[in-house]
Amino acid sequence: MEAFLSLRLKRFFSGPIFYGMKMLSPCPLNMMQRRSFLSLAAGAISATALGQASADTPSSVLHPVDLGQDRLNETHSLGITNIAFKVLTRDTNGELFIIEHTTRKKGGPPRHIHPNQDEWFYVIEGKFLFEVGKDRIVLRQGESILAPRQIPHAWAFDGDKGGKMLISYTPAGKMEEFFREVTKTNAMPKQDAALFAKYDLLLVGPPLSV
């Protein structure tokens, strides 16, 4: 047991936490002191490992969401669109946020940039125009596209009937907070650069014309 703990201690004190630190010259310990020290150190290592596991492990509780429903049965509306949260930020410790975006009129958000997030779109219904960087493409049911972080992009619904998409953000960032903020008035938000910046978004241009 002591040999095992000694090996763990050697690895622990040579890890990134203690890298570059100058350790004092060891002083001789009697057997009782040695065992006490090893017991305390083993407890510290266990607590550190447990804390790291807790921080890195996503929720193991299942959260099924019914067809057309919001994860918390909340309503998030922009007037001409409804947004249903499917995977919350806390469900994955901030690694992912997913919404279902349903729209009833042509149009979409202004051109913008996510400095630290990749945004992925999957069309469930309807016809959508996308602009990612300098490229434009039309997507329909079953088709998808990725808008990488730091690349300006925008989209617009361009169909005659309703349209629906799944949109994911990786990592989640502040997107859940952003949508909670802009849906408070049940209307399309103003193109406000300060509002976008508050949630780590950059507003860089007007919406697409359709």
C-alpha positions, 0 to 999 in steps of 0.5 A, a space after each residue: 500500500 505504501 509503495 502504491 501511495 508513494 508512486 501516486 505521490 511522485 506522479 501527483 507532485 510532478 504533475 502540472 500543479 507542481 510543475 516548476 516548483 522547487 521542492 525543499 530537500 526531504 528530511 528523514 521521517 520515522 515510520 509513524 510520521 511517514 504513515 500519517 503523511 501518506 494518509 493525508 496525501 492520499 486523502 488530498 489526491 482522492 479529493 482532487 480527483 473527485 472534484 475534477 471528475 465532478 466538474 468534467 462529468 455531464 449530467 447522467 439524468 435523462 431529459 426526454 423532450 416531447 415533439 414540438 416541446 421545450 425542455 422546460 415547457 417554457 415559451 420563447 417567441 420572437 413574434 414570427 418565430 418560436 424557439 424551443 430549447 432541446 438541450 440546455 447548457 447545464 445538461 452538458 456542463 456548457 459543452 452544447 446548447 440545442 434549439 428547435 427554431 420554427 418560423 412563419 415568415 420570411 427573413 432571419 437574423 443579421 450577419 454575425 460572428 461567434 468568436 468562440 463557438 461553432 454553429 450547426 444547422 439542420 433543416 427539418 422543414 422548409 427552404 432556407 438561404 445561408 451565407 457563411 463567409 463569402 459563400 451562399 447556399 440554399 438548404 431544404 429538408 434533411 440538409 445541414 451546414 456548419 458555420 465555424 467560429 470566427 466566420 461571419 454568417 447569416 440565414 433567412 427563411 425563404 419558403 412559402 409556408 413555415 420552416 423549422 431547423 435544429 440549431 446547435 452551439 458548441 460550446 454553449 457559451 452564453 447562447 441560452 442567456 441570449 435567447 432568454 433575453 431577446 424573447 422577453 418582448 415576444 418580438 424581433 429584437 433590435 439590431 443592437 451591437 451592444 446587446 450582441 456583445 453582451 453575449 459574446 456575439 459580434 454584429 457585423 451586417 444586416 440580415 439577408 434579403 429574401 
